[in-house]
């Protein structure tokens, strides 16, 4: 394992430990990622003794500031582009109503026992006599080779003690594309209600890490199959299932959503566009209807879905700011390019789409491309070709009419000055008339054309021009 410890910081730590006759080990995720050859900038050091005191010695040597967290018995410092956290070796016990442990000083073995998974319990010695030696009491190395997530101790106890570990198990399985061992899956299923003692913020933090992984569907299938999804995100759980009447069924919107999510992950790392993929059909269950002679419909699911977004964001403690508004807009508009791709593409329809989507038009097109999950090769080719036509039309119309983030060539203030009006109904009517005329292609997005058009409309309303 010595070959893994090439970073100069490890020699510095080892020399200090030897000088002060202190046993220290690098442990946890950094060791796991070293073995997996994954980049990692976070190093955890376990100290047999006072972790804060040792961290302060390291800080003095490196001439860097040490952040101390006395309540947690930890300290952290930055060295170059690394973040190093120090903690004294400890053992933990839990009460049933809290995930906050009762902590006592312990041995390295005690510290490894309290780790969540075998692959995170690996430690490498930084001590003079045993430098580079791997300490692996729970066969974490074998589990790494077998791509398996297991707990060091009884998973029923592990997940009951700290239910957030259930989310972490699923998150690691998703990020690493590992399996979760069968006993751990059973334990998560039996302990799922314990997730209710965890704060929404911590749950959503893990959920976002799942969503940001390469293939989030892995995690969502685990969440669904263990029953966790129904507790933490019931609206998504409700998407599952197919109903058949008179031999006519609809697609399973849960698995369709997972396909769309995985599809969009191939084209963007944007967390909020990925959330839009998750929520684009979220209102299909409440809008589902069976129409005789036609089959299943989900009329208005885009409008209802957009209205559901703020409540879901609030429920999950996601930000209620422009990020939420972006997701809401994507949900609201996600059918529009698809409809355009099916019909004859008119300039008017393209202008309206550009007007409504603004700077988010590229994101919307990515979402719509991801929403094509048919297995019919002919339909896939047809949709893709039509989407290319829509994208070209969008480009052409935008270059000509400049409608992205559109501002009216004549503002409400201009109208009030021209016709000596105060703010009121007439101003709104004239503003809307200009917008509609430009979107319909009756006039160009140009001040002079808009002014001539405005004068005609004003005369129809019986208004007198004060000045031109």
C-alpha positions as CSV (number, residue, x, y, z in Angstrom):
1,X,0.0,0.0,0.0
2,X,3.0,2.3,0.2
3,X,2.7,3.1,-3.5
4,X,-0.7,4.7,-2.7
5,X,0.8,7.2,-0.3
6,X,2.9,9.3,-2.8
7,X,1.4,12.6,-1.7
8,X,4.0,14.7,0.3
9,X,1.4,15.4,3.0
10,X,1.6,11.7,4.1
11,X,5.3,12.0,4.9
12,X,4.6,15.2,6.8
13,X,1.9,13.5,8.9
14,X,4.0,10.4,9.4
15,X,7.0,12.4,10.6
16,X,4.9,14.4,13.1
17,X,3.2,11.2,14.4
18,X,6.6,9.6,14.9
19,X,8.0,12.7,16.5
20,X,5.1,12.9,19.0
21,X,4.8,9.1,19.4
22,X,1.2,9.2,18.2
23,X,-0.5,6.4,16.2
24,X,-2.4,7.8,13.1
25,X,-4.1,6.2,10.1
26,X,-5.7,7.4,6.9
27,X,-9.1,5.9,6.8
28,X,-12.4,5.8,5.0
29,X,-13.3,7.2,1.6
30,X,-9.9,8.4,0.6
31,X,-8.5,4.8,1.0
32,X,-11.4,3.4,-0.9
33,X,-10.9,5.8,-3.8
34,X,-7.2,5.3,-3.8
35,X,-7.7,1.6,-4.4
36,X,-10.4,2.3,-7.0
37,X,-8.2,4.8,-8.7
38,X,-10.8,7.5,-8.3
39,X,-9.8,11.2,-7.7
40,X,-10.3,12.3,-4.1
41,X,-9.4,15.6,-2.3
42,X,-10.8,14.7,1.1
43,X,-8.5,12.9,3.6
44,X,-9.7,11.5,6.9
45,X,-7.1,10.9,9.6
46,X,-7.9,8.9,12.7
47,X,-5.7,9.5,15.7
48,X,-5.3,7.2,18.6
49,X,-5.4,10.0,21.1
50,X,-6.5,13.6,20.8
51,X,-7.3,14.3,17.1
52,X,-7.7,18.1,17.6
53,X,-4.4,18.4,19.4
54,X,-2.6,16.5,16.6
55,X,-4.3,18.6,13.9
56,X,-3.1,21.8,15.6
57,X,0.5,20.5,15.5
58,X,0.0,19.8,11.8
59,X,-1.3,23.3,11.3
60,X,1.7,24.8,13.0
61,X,4.1,22.7,10.8
62,X,2.3,23.7,7.6
63,X,1.6,27.2,8.8
64,X,-2.1,26.9,7.9
65,X,-5.3,27.7,9.8
66,X,-7.0,24.8,11.6
67,X,-10.8,24.8,12.0
68,X,-11.8,23.1,15.3
69,X,-15.2,21.5,15.9
70,X,-15.1,20.7,19.6
71,X,-18.7,19.4,19.7
72,X,-17.8,16.7,17.2
73,X,-14.2,16.2,18.5
74,X,-12.8,16.9,15.0
75,X,-10.5,19.5,13.3
76,X,-10.0,20.3,9.7
77,X,-7.3,22.1,7.7
78,X,-6.5,22.7,4.0
79,X,-3.1,21.8,2.5
80,X,-2.7,22.8,-1.2
81,X,-5.9,21.5,-2.8
82,X,-6.6,18.8,-0.1
83,X,-9.0,19.0,2.8
84,X,-7.8,17.0,5.8
85,X,-10.0,16.1,8.7
86,X,-8.6,14.7,12.0
87,X,-10.6,12.8,14.6
88,X,-9.7,10.8,17.6
89,X,-10.4,7.1,17.4
90,X,-13.8,6.4,19.1
91,X,-16.6,4.0,19.7
92,X,-20.2,5.0,19.5
93,X,-23.6,3.9,20.9
94,X,-27.0,5.1,19.9
95,X,-30.4,5.9,21.4
96,X,-33.5,4.8,19.5
97,X,-34.8,8.4,19.0
98,X,-31.7,10.0,17.6
99,X,-28.9,9.4,15.1
100,X,-26.5,11.4,17.2
101,X,-24.2,8.8,19.0
102,X,-22.9,8.7,22.5
103,X,-19.1,8.9,21.9
104,X,-16.3,7.4,23.9
105,X,-12.5,7.2,23.2
106,X,-11.7,3.9,21.5
107,X,-9.2,1.9,19.6
108,X,-8.6,1.7,15.8
109,X,-10.8,-1.4,15.8
110,X,-13.6,0.4,17.6
111,X,-13.4,3.2,15.0
112,X,-13.5,0.8,12.1
113,X,-16.6,-0.9,13.6
114,X,-18.5,2.4,13.7
115,X,-18.0,3.0,10.0
116,X,-21.0,2.6,7.7
117,X,-19.7,0.1,5.1
118,X,-16.8,-2.3,4.8
119,X,-15.4,-0.4,1.9
120,X,-15.3,2.7,4.1
121,X,-13.7,0.9,7.0
122,X,-10.3,0.4,5.3
123,X,-7.4,2.1,7.0
124,X,-3.7,2.5,6.0
125,X,-1.1,3.0,8.7
126,X,1.0,6.2,8.6
127,X,3.2,4.9,11.5
128,X,7.0,4.3,11.2
129,X,7.1,0.6,11.7
130,X,4.0,-0.3,9.7
131,X,3.8,2.6,7.2
132,X,1.6,1.7,4.2
133,X,0.1,-1.4,5.8
134,X,-3.6,-2.0,5.1
135,X,-5.8,-2.7,8.1
136,X,-8.9,-4.4,6.8
137,X,-10.8,-6.3,9.5
138,X,-14.1,-6.6,7.6
139,X,-12.8,-7.8,4.2
140,X,-13.5,-4.4,2.6
141,X,-10.9,-5.1,-0.1
142,X,-12.8,-8.2,-1.2
143,X,-16.0,-6.2,-1.3
144,X,-14.3,-3.6,-3.4
145,X,-13.2,-6.3,-5.8
146,X,-16.7,-7.9,-5.8
147,X,-18.3,-4.4,-6.2
148,X,-20.5,-4.9,-3.1
149,X,-21.9,-2.6,-0.4
150,X,-22.0,-4.3,3.0
151,X,-22.0,-3.1,6.6
152,X,-19.2,-4.1,8.9
153,X,-21.7,-5.2,11.6
154,X,-25.3,-6.4,11.6
155,X,-27.1,-4.2,9.0
156,X,-30.3,-4.1,11.1
157,X,-28.4,-2.4,13.9
158,X,-26.3,-0.3,11.6
159,X,-29.3,1.2,9.8
160,X,-31.4,1.5,12.9
161,X,-28.6,3.3,14.7
162,X,-28.2,5.9,11.9
163,X,-30.9,5.6,9.3
164,X,-29.1,8.1,7.0
165,X,-26.8,5.1,6.2
166,X,-29.7,3.6,4.3
167,X,-29.6,6.6,1.9
168,X,-25.8,6.4,1.9
169,X,-25.8,2.7,0.9
170,X,-28.0,3.5,-2.0
171,X,-26.0,6.5,-2.9
172,X,-22.7,4.6,-3.0
173,X,-24.3,1.8,-4.9
174,X,-25.4,4.3,-7.5
175,X,-22.2,6.4,-7.7
176,X,-19.9,3.3,-7.8
177,X,-22.4,1.1,-9.7
178,X,-22.0,-1.6,-7.0
179,X,-24.6,-4.1,-5.7
180,X,-26.0,-3.9,-2.2
181,X,-25.7,-7.2,-0.5
182,X,-29.0,-9.0,0.1
183,X,-29.0,-8.9,3.9
184,X,-28.4,-5.1,3.8
185,X,-31.3,-4.7,1.3
186,X,-33.6,-6.6,3.6
187,X,-32.4,-4.5,6.6
188,X,-33.1,-1.3,4.7
189,X,-36.6,-2.6,3.8
190,X,-37.4,-3.5,7.4
191,X,-35.9,-0.3,8.9
192,X,-37.3,2.1,6.3
193,X,-39.6,3.9,8.7
194,X,-36.5,4.9,10.8
195,X,-35.7,7.4,8.0
196,X,-38.4,9.7,9.5
197,X,-35.9,10.7,12.3
198,X,-33.5,12.2,9.7
199,X,-33.9,15.8,8.6
200,X,-35.3,16.5,5.2
201,X,-32.1,18.5,4.4
202,X,-29.8,15.5,5.0
203,X,-32.1,13.1,3.0
204,X,-32.2,15.5,0.1
205,X,-28.4,16.0,0.2
206,X,-28.0,12.3,-0.4
207,X,-30.8,12.3,-3.0
208,X,-29.1,15.0,-4.9
209,X,-25.8,13.0,-4.9
210,X,-27.8,10.1,-6.4
211,X,-29.3,12.4,-9.0
212,X,-25.8,13.7,-9.9
213,X,-24.4,10.3,-10.5
214,X,-23.8,8.8,-13.9
215,X,-26.9,6.5,-13.8
216,X,-29.4,7.7,-11.2
217,X,-32.0,5.1,-12.0
218,X,-29.9,2.6,-10.0
219,X,-30.5,4.5,-6.9
220,X,-34.2,5.3,-7.6
221,X,-34.9,1.6,-8.2
222,X,-33.3,0.8,-4.8
223,X,-35.3,3.6,-3.1
224,X,-38.5,2.2,-4.7
225,X,-37.9,-1.5,-4.1
226,X,-37.0,-0.9,-0.4
227,X,-40.0,1.3,0.2
228,X,-37.9,4.4,1.1
229,X,-39.2,6.4,-1.9
230,X,-42.8,6.2,-0.8
231,X,-41.7,7.8,2.5
232,X,-39.3,10.5,1.3
233,X,-40.8,11.3,-2.1
234,X,-44.4,9.9,-2.4
235,X,-45.3,11.8,-5.5
236,X,-42.6,10.0,-7.5
237,X,-43.6,6.6,-6.0
238,X,-47.1,7.2,-7.2
239,X,-45.9,7.3,-10.8
240,X,-45.4,3.5,-10.6
241,X,-47.8,1.1,-12.2
242,X,-49.9,0.3,-15.3
243,X,-53.7,0.3,-15.5
244,X,-55.5,-1.6,-18.2
245,X,-59.1,-1.1,-19.3
246,X,-60.7,-2.8,-22.3
247,X,-57.3,-4.1,-23.2
248,X,-55.7,-0.7,-23.4
249,X,-52.9,0.3,-21.0
250,X,-50.5,3.2,-20.6
251,X,-46.8,3.1,-20.1
252,X,-45.4,2.8,-16.5
253,X,-44.6,6.5,-15.8
254,X,-42.1,5.6,-13.0
255,X,-39.8,3.6,-15.3
256,X,-40.4,6.1,-18.1
257,X,-39.2,8.9,-15.8
258,X,-36.1,6.9,-14.9
259,X,-35.3,6.4,-18.6
260,X,-35.7,10.1,-19.2
261,X,-33.5,10.9,-16.2
262,X,-30.7,8.5,-17.4
263,X,-31.0,9.9,-20.9
264,X,-30.6,13.5,-19.8
265,X,-27.6,12.5,-17.7
266,X,-25.8,11.6,-20.9
267,X,-26.0,15.3,-22.0
268,X,-25.9,17.5,-18.9
269,X,-24.5,17.6,-15.4
270,X,-27.0,20.3,-14.4
271,X,-28.7,19.2,-11.2
272,X,-31.8,21.3,-11.9
273,X,-32.3,20.0,-15.4
274,X,-32.0,16.5,-14.0
275,X,-34.7,17.5,-11.5
276,X,-36.8,18.7,-14.4
277,X,-36.5,15.3,-15.9
278,X,-37.7,13.7,-12.6
279,X,-40.7,16.0,-12.4
280,X,-41.7,16.4,-16.0
281,X,-44.5,13.8,-15.7
282,X,-45.1,14.1,-12.0
283,X,-48.8,15.1,-12.5
284,X,-49.7,12.2,-14.7
285,X,-51.3,10.2,-11.9
286,X,-53.8,13.0,-10.8
287,X,-54.6,13.8,-14.5
288,X,-55.0,10.3,-15.7
289,X,-58.4,9.6,-17.4
290,X,-59.7,6.8,-19.6
291,X,-61.7,7.9,-22.6
292,X,-63.9,5.4,-24.4
293,X,-62.8,4.9,-27.9
294,X,-59.6,6.7,-27.3
295,X,-57.7,5.2,-24.4
296,X,-55.7,6.8,-21.6
297,X,-55.1,10.6,-21.5
298,X,-53.1,12.9,-19.2
299,X,-54.5,16.2,-20.3
300,X,-53.0,19.2,-18.6
301,X,-50.3,17.2,-16.8
302,X,-47.7,19.8,-17.7
303,X,-49.8,22.7,-16.1
304,X,-50.6,20.7,-13.0
305,X,-47.1,19.5,-12.8
306,X,-45.7,23.0,-12.9
307,X,-48.1,23.9,-10.1
308,X,-46.8,20.9,-8.0
309,X,-43.2,21.9,-8.3
310,X,-43.1,24.6,-5.5
311,X,-44.8,22.2,-3.0
312,X,-42.4,19.4,-3.8
313,X,-39.4,21.7,-3.5
314,X,-40.6,23.0,-0.2
315,X,-41.3,19.4,1.0
316,X,-37.8,18.3,0.1
317,X,-36.2,21.5,1.4
318,X,-34.9,22.3,-2.1
319,X,-34.3,26.0,-2.9
320,X,-37.4,28.1,-3.5
321,X,-35.6,30.5,-5.8
322,X,-34.7,30.8,-9.5
323,X,-33.6,27.1,-9.5
324,X,-37.2,26.1,-8.6
325,X,-38.6,28.5,-11.2
326,X,-36.3,27.0,-13.9
327,X,-37.6,23.5,-13.1
328,X,-41.2,24.8,-13.0
329,X,-40.7,26.3,-16.5
330,X,-39.2,23.1,-17.9
331,X,-42.1,21.1,-16.6
332,X,-44.6,23.6,-18.0
333,X,-43.1,23.7,-21.4
334,X,-41.8,20.1,-21.9
335,X,-44.5,19.1,-24.4
336,X,-44.2,22.2,-26.6
337,X,-41.2,21.1,-28.7
338,X,-42.6,17.6,-29.0
339,X,-45.9,19.0,-30.4
340,X,-43.9,21.2,-32.8
341,X,-41.9,18.1,-33.9
342,X,-45.2,16.3,-34.7
343,X,-46.8,19.1,-36.7
344,X,-46.0,21.5,-39.5
345,X,-43.6,24.0,-37.9
346,X,-44.9,27.5,-38.2
347,X,-42.9,30.6,-37.5
348,X,-45.6,31.8,-35.1
349,X,-45.4,28.6,-33.0
350,X,-41.6,28.9,-32.9
351,X,-41.7,32.6,-31.9
352,X,-44.1,31.7,-29.0
353,X,-41.8,28.9,-27.9
354,X,-38.8,31.3,-28.0
355,X,-40.8,34.0,-26.1
356,X,-41.8,31.6,-23.4
357,X,-38.5,29.6,-23.0
358,X,-36.1,32.6,-23.3
359,X,-32.5,31.7,-22.4
360,X,-33.6,28.2,-21.3
361,X,-34.5,27.0,-24.8
362,X,-31.4,24.8,-25.1
363,X,-32.2,23.2,-21.8
364,X,-35.8,22.6,-22.9
365,X,-34.6,20.9,-26.1
366,X,-32.3,18.6,-24.1
367,X,-35.2,17.6,-21.9
368,X,-37.4,16.9,-24.9
369,X,-34.8,14.8,-26.6
370,X,-34.4,12.8,-23.4
371,X,-38.2,12.3,-23.2
372,X,-38.1,10.1,-26.3
373,X,-38.0,6.7,-24.8
374,X,-39.9,4.6,-27.4
375,X,-38.2,1.4,-28.5
376,X,-39.6,1.7,-32.0
377,X,-36.5,2.6,-34.2
378,X,-38.7,4.2,-36.9
379,X,-40.3,6.5,-34.3
380,X,-37.0,7.3,-32.7
381,X,-35.5,8.3,-36.0
382,X,-38.6,10.4,-36.9
383,X,-38.5,12.3,-33.6
384,X,-34.8,12.9,-33.8
385,X,-35.1,14.2,-37.4
386,X,-38.0,16.4,-36.5
387,X,-36.2,17.8,-33.4
388,X,-33.3,18.8,-35.7
389,X,-35.8,20.6,-37.9
390,X,-37.3,22.4,-34.8
391,X,-33.8,23.4,-33.6
392,X,-32.9,24.8,-37.0
393,X,-36.2,26.7,-37.1
394,X,-35.5,28.1,-33.6
395,X,-32.1,29.2,-34.7
396,X,-33.4,30.9,-37.9
397,X,-36.3,32.6,-36.2
398,X,-34.1,33.8,-33.3
399,X,-31.5,35.3,-35.7
400,X,-34.2,37.1,-37.6
401,X,-36.7,38.2,-34.9
402,X,-34.5,38.4,-31.7
403,X,-37.1,37.0,-29.4
404,X,-35.0,35.3,-26.8
405,X,-35.5,37.2,-23.5
406,X,-37.7,39.5,-25.5
407,X,-38.3,43.1,-24.4
408,X,-41.1,45.0,-26.2
409,X,-39.9,47.6,-28.7
410,X,-42.4,50.0,-27.1
411,X,-42.7,49.8,-23.3
412,X,-45.7,50.5,-21.1
413,X,-44.1,53.8,-20.1
414,X,-43.7,54.7,-23.8
415,X,-47.4,54.0,-24.3
416,X,-48.4,56.2,-21.3
417,X,-46.3,59.1,-22.7
418,X,-47.5,58.8,-26.3
419,X,-51.2,58.8,-25.3
420,X,-51.0,60.7,-22.1
421,X,-52.3,57.8,-20.1
422,X,-51.9,56.6,-16.5
423,X,-51.3,52.9,-15.7
424,X,-54.4,51.0,-16.5
425,X,-56.4,48.7,-18.7
426,X,-55.7,50.5,-22.0
427,X,-51.9,50.3,-21.5
428,X,-52.2,46.5,-20.9
429,X,-54.4,46.0,-24.0
430,X,-51.9,47.9,-26.2
431,X,-48.8,46.1,-24.8
432,X,-50.5,42.7,-25.4
433,X,-51.5,43.8,-29.0
434,X,-47.9,44.6,-29.8
435,X,-46.6,41.3,-28.4
436,X,-49.2,39.3,-30.3
437,X,-48.6,41.1,-33.6
438,X,-44.9,40.4,-33.3
439,X,-45.4,36.7,-32.3
440,X,-47.9,36.2,-35.1
441,X,-45.5,37.8,-37.6
442,X,-47.8,40.7,-38.5
443,X,-45.0,43.2,-37.7
444,X,-41.3,42.9,-37.1
445,X,-39.7,43.2,-33.7
446,X,-38.9,46.8,-34.5
447,X,-39.7,50.2,-32.9
448,X,-41.0,52.0,-36.0
449,X,-43.2,49.1,-37.2
450,X,-44.5,48.7,-33.7
451,X,-45.3,52.4,-33.4
452,X,-47.3,52.4,-36.7
453,X,-49.2,49.3,-35.5
454,X,-49.7,50.9,-32.1
455,X,-51.3,54.0,-33.6
456,X,-53.9,52.0,-35.5
457,X,-54.8,50.0,-32.3
458,X,-55.0,53.2,-30.3
459,X,-57.4,54.8,-32.8
460,X,-59.6,51.7,-32.5
461,X,-59.7,52.4,-28.7
462,X,-60.5,56.0,-29.3
463,X,-57.2,57.3,-27.9
464,X,-55.6,60.5,-29.0
465,X,-51.9,60.7,-29.8
466,X,-50.1,63.3,-27.7
467,X,-46.8,63.1,-29.6
468,X,-45.1,60.8,-32.0
